[in-house]
Amino acid sequence: MSKIKIPLTVPCLQGNEWQYIKECLDTGWVSSAGKYVDLFEGKIADYTGAKYAIACVNGTAALHIALLIAGVKPNDEVIVPTLTFISPVNTIKYCGANPVFMDADKFYNIDSDKTIEFIEKETELKKDTNDRWYTYNKQTKRKVIAIIPVHIFGNAVWLDDLYEICRERNIKIIEDATESLGTRYTEGIFAGRHTGTIGDLGCFSFNGNKIITTGGGGMIVTNNSKYGERAKYLTTQAKDDEVRYIHHEVGYNYRLTNIQAALGVAQLEQLPRFIETKRNNYNLYKNNIDQIEGLTLADVPEYAKNNYWLYALQVGKEYNKTRDELMEYLEEHGIQTRPVWYLNHMQRPYKNNYSYEIEHALKLYNLNSRHFIPMMAPGLRVTHKAQPVF
């Protein structure tokens, strides 16, 4: 096995990271308090256009807290795509609630049209025992409290129509923008807005493989002041009296450290360059790969300016290798790839959960044939000059 020359994604630490982290070490502010936590939160809020940003230990923690703030309780239901990394699905279970799985569109995102169809045909709006209006799943009789649209690979979910029906049906929108920092809408009613700022709450990740990194780390953004205050409260152990250690609710130790935040501030300064490099790489790969019979690089949405976090390489039946054979061949030539995630409605913990007409996601994952077998192609931060080898 040859040494990987083109990894799937790697951190690029070429800015002020050492300087800012050294300041933390020199001053002793290394834990969850310090100027860089506040600074990082403020800069993410400014960059995305959100009014409030609350730093967390990782993107999963951000999603967990966002669901709690949205009012998700045991036995409730939350709509989520089947084609996604499993994190948002698991956080639904952390709350004791149940995922309702939706199909994927051509950009690997949740199928907005089919989700609207599910809401219109399979749910009803009625009052609960407290005389409040909620949407109920007709089959399971459970409340549908929230939806988690995931902006897969940095591709913005088309939210225009989905947003309207969720508002009509009192379904909270929690955007999983963990992969889409830097992606903005250019068309529709949300033109000019950043992903993560459309719904009630949005969540970002700064894991080592994301477009910017704090090693680990996440962020909740919102335009609702009460939600922002509650996010800060819940992520800092729900302290009602910090001196006397009084806690009126169960809280969570989910705060980001000052060292990680310092890394994030330095990384955010370089984000425009990272996105430009990833865009150039995407165009390089697409111009070459699309000329090979049986191979295509998946398109990105035309209604948004993408961050190009990862690219989906699709292997058609005309190509002379299977997905696994191609992955092995690329690895032998130093190019790392991975298959797209196993569909969550088929995962062992979630096989018995409700799913609605999953069709296109199966084709994208392609369990039964060789047609359209996607891989996540490399997304380099340093432009790769050589031509792809296949």
Solvent accessible surface area in square Angstrom, and as a share of the most:
residue,aa,sasa,rsa
1,M,201,0.90
2,S,45,0.29
3,K,173,0.73
4,I,58,0.30
5,K,158,0.67
6,I,13,0.07
7,P,31,0.19
8,L,9,0.04
9,T,21,0.12
10,V,61,0.35
11,P,64,0.40
12,C,8,0.05
13,L,92,0.46
14,Q,118,0.52
15,G,39,0.38
16,N,55,0.28
17,E,6,0.02
18,W,212,0.74
19,Q,116,0.52
20,Y,31,0.12
21,I,36,0.18
22,K,120,0.51
23,E,61,0.27
24,C,1,0.01
25,L,107,0.53
26,D,97,0.50
27,T,82,0.48
28,G,52,0.50
29,W,141,0.49
30,V,64,0.37
31,S,70,0.45
32,S,50,0.32
33,A,56,0.43
34,G,18,0.17
35,K,118,0.50
36,Y,8,0.03
37,V,3,0.02
38,D,95,0.49
39,L,72,0.36
40,F,0,0.00
41,E,13,0.06
42,G,33,0.32
43,K,75,0.32
44,I,0,0.00
45,A,12,0.09
46,D,122,0.63
47,Y,56,0.21
48,T,4,0.02
49,G,56,0.54
50,A,8,0.06
51,K,142,0.60
52,Y,83,0.32
53,A,12,0.09
54,I,5,0.03
55,A,0,0.00
56,C,0,0.00
57,V,52,0.30
58,N,61,0.31
59,G,6,0.06
60,T,40,0.23
61,A,5,0.04
62,A,0,0.00
63,L,1,0.01
64,H,13,0.06
65,I,0,0.00
66,A,0,0.00
67,L,0,0.00
68,L,49,0.24
69,I,16,0.08
70,A,10,0.07
71,G,27,0.26
72,V,5,0.03
73,K,126,0.53
74,P,99,0.63
75,N,92,0.47
76,D,14,0.07
77,E,1,0.00
78,V,0,0.00
79,I,0,0.00
80,V,0,0.00
81,P,1,0.00
82,T,0,0.00
83,L,0,0.00
84,T,1,0.01
85,F,110,0.46
86,I,45,0.23
87,S,13,0.09
88,P,2,0.01
89,V,0,0.00
90,N,43,0.22
91,T,0,0.00
92,I,0,0.00
93,K,87,0.37
94,Y,118,0.45
95,C,11,0.06
96,G,37,0.36
97,A,0,0.00
98,N,19,0.10
99,P,0,0.00
100,V,0,0.00
101,F,0,0.00
102,M,0,0.00
103,D,1,0.01
104,A,1,0.01
105,D,33,0.17
106,K,131,0.55
107,F,13,0.05
108,Y,2,0.01
109,N,0,0.00
110,I,0,0.00
111,D,27,0.14
112,S,12,0.08
113,D,109,0.56
114,K,29,0.12
115,T,0,0.00
116,I,26,0.13
117,E,56,0.25
118,F,0,0.00
119,I,0,0.00
120,E,104,0.47
121,K,125,0.53
122,E,39,0.18
123,T,3,0.02
124,E,66,0.30
125,L,67,0.34
126,K,80,0.34
127,K,92,0.39
128,D,24,0.12
129,T,142,0.83
130,N,105,0.54
131,D,96,0.50
132,R,147,0.54
133,W,132,0.46
134,Y,40,0.15
135,T,0,0.00
136,Y,24,0.09
137,N,0,0.00
138,K,85,0.36
139,Q,122,0.54
140,T,42,0.25
141,K,140,0.59
142,R,70,0.25
143,K,50,0.21
144,V,0,0.00
145,I,11,0.06
146,A,0,0.00
147,I,0,0.00
148,I,0,0.00
149,P,0,0.00
150,V,2,0.01
151,H,0,0.00
152,I,0,0.00
153,F,5,0.02
154,G,0,0.00
155,N,8,0.04
156,A,0,0.00
157,V,0,0.00
158,W,78,0.27
159,L,0,0.00
160,D,14,0.07
161,D,80,0.41
162,L,1,0.01
163,Y,47,0.18
164,E,82,0.37
165,I,15,0.08
166,C,0,0.00
167,R,93,0.34
168,E,123,0.55
169,R,38,0.14
170,N,57,0.29
171,I,1,0.01
172,K,49,0.21
173,I,1,0.00
174,I,0,0.00
175,E,0,0.00
176,D,4,0.02
177,A,0,0.00
178,T,18,0.10
179,E,11,0.05
180,S,0,0.00
181,L,6,0.03
182,G,9,0.08
183,T,0,0.00
184,R,72,0.26
185,Y,2,0.01
186,T,74,0.43
187,E,87,0.39
188,G,39,0.38
189,I,110,0.56
190,F,13,0.05
191,A,54,0.42
192,G,57,0.55
193,R,92,0.34
194,H,1,0.01
195,T,0,0.00
196,G,1,0.01
197,T,6,0.04
198,I,7,0.03
199,G,12,0.11
200,D,23,0.12
201,L,1,0.00
202,G,0,0.00
203,C,0,0.00
204,F,1,0.00
205,S,13,0.08
206,F,1,0.00
207,N,69,0.35
208,G,25,0.24
209,N,47,0.24
210,K,22,0.10
211,I,5,0.02
212,I,1,0.00
213,T,4,0.02
214,T,2,0.01
215,G,47,0.45
216,G,20,0.19
217,G,0,0.00
218,G,0,0.00
219,M,0,0.00
220,I,0,0.00
221,V,0,0.00
222,T,4,0.02
223,N,61,0.31
224,N,59,0.30
225,S,52,0.33
226,K,157,0.67
227,Y,38,0.14
228,G,7,0.07
229,E,120,0.54
230,R,85,0.31
231,A,0,0.00
232,K,75,0.32
233,Y,46,0.17
234,L,6,0.03
235,T,0,0.00
236,T,37,0.21
237,Q,76,0.34
238,A,0,0.00
239,K,87,0.37
240,D,64,0.33
241,D,37,0.19
242,E,126,0.56
243,V,120,0.69
244,R,172,0.63
245,Y,166,0.63
246,I,72,0.37
247,H,85,0.38
248,H,136,0.61
249,E,75,0.34
250,V,117,0.67
251,G,17,0.16
252,Y,53,0.20
253,N,117,0.60
254,Y,45,0.17
255,R,30,0.11
256,L,0,0.00
257,T,44,0.26
258,N,3,0.01
259,I,50,0.25
260,Q,40,0.18
261,A,0,0.00
262,A,0,0.00
263,L,25,0.12
264,G,0,0.00
265,V,2,0.01
266,A,0,0.00
267,Q,0,0.00
268,L,16,0.08
269,E,86,0.38
270,Q,16,0.07
271,L,0,0.00
272,P,87,0.55
273,R,99,0.36
274,F,0,0.00
275,I,15,0.07
276,E,98,0.44
277,T,15,0.09
278,K,0,0.00
279,R,62,0.23
280,N,69,0.36
281,N,0,0.00
282,Y,12,0.04
283,N,67,0.35
284,L,38,0.19
285,Y,11,0.04
286,K,45,0.19
287,N,97,0.50
288,N,44,0.23
289,I,3,0.02
290,D,63,0.33
291,Q,148,0.66
292,I,53,0.27
293,E,133,0.60
294,G,15,0.15
295,L,2,0.01
296,T,56,0.33
297,L,1,0.01
298,A,13,0.10
299,D,88,0.45
300,V,39,0.22
301,P,3,0.02
302,E,120,0.54
303,Y,16,0.06
304,A,13,0.10
305,K,116,0.49
306,N,4,0.02
307,N,0,0.00
308,Y,26,0.10
309,W,8,0.03
310,L,10,0.05
311,Y,4,0.02
312,A,4,0.03
313,L,3,0.01
314,Q,20,0.09
315,V,0,0.00
316,G,6,0.06
317,K,132,0.56
318,E,98,0.44
319,Y,16,0.06
320,N,125,0.64
321,K,51,0.22
322,T,47,0.27
323,R,44,0.16
324,D,87,0.45
325,E,88,0.40
326,L,0,0.00
327,M,35,0.16
328,E,108,0.49
329,Y,55,0.21
330,L,3,0.01
331,E,60,0.27
332,E,96,0.43
333,H,82,0.37
334,G,0,0.00
335,I,17,0.09
336,Q,54,0.24
337,T,14,0.08
338,R,122,0.44
339,P,53,0.33
340,V,4,0.02
341,W,44,0.16
342,Y,96,0.37
343,L,0,0.00
344,N,1,0.00
345,H,30,0.13
346,M,34,0.15
347,Q,43,0.19
348,R,214,0.78
349,P,98,0.62
350,Y,6,0.02
351,K,130,0.55
352,N,154,0.79
353,N,31,0.16
354,Y,38,0.14
355,S,45,0.29
356,Y,15,0.06
357,E,92,0.41
358,I,19,0.10
359,E,97,0.44
360,H,63,0.28
361,A,0,0.00
362,L,59,0.29
363,K,132,0.56
364,L,6,0.03
365,Y,30,0.11
366,N,18,0.09
367,L,82,0.41
368,N,146,0.75
369,S,63,0.41
370,R,85,0.31
371,H,76,0.34
372,F,74,0.31
373,I,15,0.07
374,P,2,0.01
375,M,1,0.00
376,M,10,0.04
377,A,3,0.02
378,P,6,0.04
379,G,0,0.00
380,L,17,0.08
381,R,5,0.02
382,V,101,0.58
383,T,46,0.27
384,H,41,0.19
385,K,168,0.71
386,A,54,0.42
387,Q,104,0.46
388,P,22,0.14
389,V,73,0.42
390,F,60,0.25
